[in-house]
Amino acid sequence: MPLIDPVTMSAAGQPILAKPSLPIELLPTDLARHFTHAHPAILLAAYTIRFPSLVSDPVPTLLSSLLPLVIIQASYAVICLPATGTATKLIKKAKPGAKKLESQSRAPVVSMPIPF
């Protein structure tokens, strides 16, 4: 009897495919857009400035840079990411002069058979 890995194989021998996760949409504000681009540069600059002390004495350097890192990451999460369960996709508005969809334009018509 062949061994079946319960994590990666199903009972029928077919691999279980995981549902791919979708990317998180950022908030549609100017501050979020600018901070999204500045965030990696801030992190890179922080580690570049601390690099000599990081090489010479890594543990105290990492411990002392933990609080600024937490502040940077928390501010990114607050400024750029939407709250859990909210949708950031914008609803498209109908263009002026565009035809309405049939389901929106009129009520459903109920037809009755005509007796003969």
N, C-alpha and C positions, 0 to 999 in steps of 0.2 A: 504494500500500500504506500503510495507516494506521500511525502510530507507536504502539508499545506500550511503556508504562513497565513494566519488569520488577519494580519494587518494589510497585506498587499494582494492576497488572492481570495477569490470567492470559492464557494464550495464546488462550483462547476469547473474550476480551473482557469477562469477568465480573470484578468487583472481588473481591479476596481479602479475606475477613473475618478479622481477627485474633481469636484466642481471648481473651476478656476475662479479666483476672486477678482472682483472688478476694482479698478483704481478709484480712490476717493477723490471726488471733485472738491477743489478748493473754493473758499468763499469768493464771490464775485465783487470784491472791493479793491480799490486801488492800494490800500495799505497791505492787504493780503498778497496782492500780486508783487508788490515791491519787496515785502519781507520774504517771500518765497525765493526770490533771486538773491537776496542778501544773506539768508540763513547759512548756506554752505560757505560763503566767503567769511562770515563771522567765525564759524567753527574752524575753518582752515587757518585763519589769522591767529586765533587763540592758541592752537597747537603749535603753530610756527613760532610764535613768540616764546612759548614755554619749552621748546624743543631742547635747548641745552640743559636745562634743569631736569627735564624728563629723562634724558640719557644718563645724567650723572646720579640722580636720586629719584627713581621712578615712583615709588610708593607715596612719599609725602607730596610729590608734585601732582599725582593723580588725585590724591585725597583733597588737596587744596583747590584743585580745579573742578571738583565735583559740584559745588554749589553754583558757580557761574554756568556750568553746563546744564544743570537742572533749570536754571532761570531762562536760559536761551531756548531749551527744548519746550518748556512749559509755555513760554510766550509764543513760540511757533504754533503750538497746538491751539492756544486760545485765539490767536489772530487769524490763522489761515484755515483751520479745519472746522467743518460744520459740527454741530451738536449731534449726538448719536440719534439715529432714526429720522433725521431731517433730510429732505431732498434739496439739493442746490440747483437742480436743472430748472431753467427758466421755461415757463409755459409760453408757447408761441401764440401771439395774438393774431387775430385775423387781420389781413390787410384791408384797408378801406377799398370798397368796391368789389371785393372778392365774394364769390358765391358762397352761401352757407351750405353746410352739409345737409342732406335730406333729413337726417334724424334730428337736427337742431332747428330746421326751418319751419316745420309744421308738425302738427300732432298726427299720430297714426290714424289712418282711416279704417273704419270697420265696415266691411261690406257684408250685406245680408242678401241671401238668394231671393230672387223675385219668384213668387209662386205663379204658376201658369194654370 
